[in-house]
Amino acid sequence: MLGKRLTQQKASCWLVNTGWSGGKFGVGKRMSLKITRALVNAALDGRLEKMEFVTEPAFGLSIPVSCPDVPAEILNPRNAWADKAAYDKTAAELATRFEANFKQFDASEAIRAAGPKAK
């Protein structure tokens, strides 16, 4: 229903990480309010739509390569982790858990195809 409404209204929808960045709990830290505000402001005023994006492989999320007032290494969660192998392992485990959990829902193949992809 959300997808239908977004299409009908030609609205944009953004997912903003306000949680952990740079590692698991105890290693990383919460996303700062300053960065969260910069991302939300860029989304609201249309600047974010004009940025270049890359696709995150496990979840298929489009991630801006740059955003005003946001360090580029924070935008892509993998780049924020010092231990890239740990990020890859954690992302794969999380994608696997999402896939397993989603099996309980009655969703179209198009919705399933858009979900996380465990390696």
C-alpha angles and dihedrals in degrees: 000000000000091000091051092050093046090052094046093050095038087232128162121231123200131190110210121193107230092161134070125343131181100025147343122309107299093026105051128043138230117278107260121248089235091060093042090052092048091052094046092047091050090050094047097048094045098247092116092059089060095055127101114254138204125200120243105225104217098047102020092233119158108233123194114239090214140007129182113264093008123105107242093228090062096055095068108051093212091058091053092059116085089206105057092181090056090051092050092049093047093047091050092049091049092048089051091052091049091051092049093047093047092059089080092064128084100232134154121257089250090058092046091049090054092055130094119303116217112206 
